[in-house]
Amino acid sequence: MMYNNISEYDYERVSFRQGSNHDSFKITTGQWTGTVITYGEVLINEPLDEQEEATLKFQYQIEQTPLDAKELEKDPEFNTYVGDILKHVIEKALDDNNYKIGDLPDGTESANNNSEELN
């Protein structure tokens, strides 16, 4: 369930962990502006029946913030917001047909050719 009306203007993808398969995002609007998070493992649990919705489980780490990181980690509103950003990122990637599932084998390039070369 989305509680926040997230758009692509509310966050930006940033290169925080060089050479990592994990995506980092900087929040660019609202009360958490300037906070950078990196998503870890993401799981989508399919519903058991038609009455239920799929659930999104994910891990994230606060990389930097102008606020108190320990307070943010405990803040249910912030956790919901971070989840809503992730949901928006996933939905946009699916809409744009610009995604991959799992890790790429070493030495191969992305089929969509949107990857950056590492020097």
C-alpha positions in Angstrom: 0.0 0.0 0.0 1.4 3.4 -1.0 1.1 6.1 1.7 3.2 8.7 0.0 2.7 10.2 -3.5 6.3 9.5 -4.7 7.5 10.8 -8.1 10.8 10.7 -9.8 11.4 14.3 -8.5 11.4 13.1 -4.9 14.7 11.1 -5.2 17.7 10.6 -7.4 19.9 7.6 -8.0 23.4 8.3 -6.9 26.7 6.4 -7.1 27.5 6.0 -3.4 29.0 2.5 -3.3 31.4 2.2 -6.3 31.5 -1.2 -7.9 28.4 -2.4 -5.9 25.3 -4.1 -7.2 23.3 -2.2 -4.7 21.4 1.0 -5.7 21.7 4.1 -3.6 19.2 7.0 -3.7 19.2 10.5 -2.3 16.0 11.9 -1.1 15.5 15.3 -2.7 12.2 16.6 -1.2 10.4 16.8 2.1 11.5 16.3 5.7 14.2 13.8 4.9 15.9 15.8 2.1 19.6 15.0 1.8 19.4 11.5 3.2 21.1 8.8 1.1 20.0 5.2 1.4 21.3 2.0 -0.2 18.9 -0.8 -0.7 20.1 -4.4 0.0 18.1 -7.5 -0.6 14.6 -7.1 -1.9 11.9 -9.8 -1.8 8.4 -9.7 -3.3 6.1 -12.2 -1.6 3.3 -13.3 -3.9 -0.2 -13.3 -2.3 -1.6 -16.7 -1.3 -5.0 -15.8 -2.7 -6.7 -13.1 -4.7 -7.9 -11.3 -1.6 -4.3 -10.4 -0.5 -1.8 -8.0 -2.0 1.9 -8.9 -2.7 4.2 -7.7 0.0 7.6 -6.0 -0.4 10.3 -6.9 2.0 13.7 -5.1 1.8 16.8 -4.2 3.6 18.4 -0.7 3.4 21.2 1.2 5.0 21.3 4.9 5.8 24.5 6.1 4.2 24.4 9.8 5.2 21.8 12.2 6.5 21.6 15.7 7.9 19.3 14.2 10.6 19.8 11.7 13.4 20.3 8.3 11.6 19.4 6.3 14.7 16.1 8.1 15.1 15.4 7.6 11.4 15.9 3.9 11.6 13.2 3.7 14.3 10.8 6.1 12.6 7.9 4.1 11.0 7.0 7.0 8.7 10.6 7.0 7.3 10.5 3.3 6.8 7.2 3.6 4.9 8.6 6.4 2.8 11.7 4.4 1.9 9.5 1.5 1.0 7.3 3.8 -1.2 10.5 5.0 -3.0 11.5 1.4 -3.7 8.0 0.6 -5.0 8.2 3.6 -7.3 11.6 2.6 -8.5 10.4 -0.9 -9.3 7.2 0.2 -11.0 9.1 2.8 -13.1 11.7 0.1 -14.2 8.9 -2.3 -15.2 7.0 0.5 -17.1 10.2 1.5 -18.9 11.2 -2.2 -19.5 14.6 -1.2 -17.9 15.4 -3.8 -15.3 17.4 -7.0 -14.6 16.7 -9.7 -12.1 19.7 -11.2 -10.2 23.4 -10.6 -10.7 25.1 -10.5 -14.1 27.8 -13.1 -14.5 31.3 -11.6 -14.3 32.6 -10.3 -17.6 29.2 -9.8 -19.2 27.4 -6.6 -20.1 23.9 -5.6 -19.5 21.5 -6.4 -22.4 19.9 -2.9 -22.1 23.4 -1.3 -22.3 22.6 1.3 -19.7 25.4 0.3 -17.4 28.5 2.5 -16.8 31.9 1.1 -17.5 34.2 0.8 -14.5 37.8 2.1 -15.0 
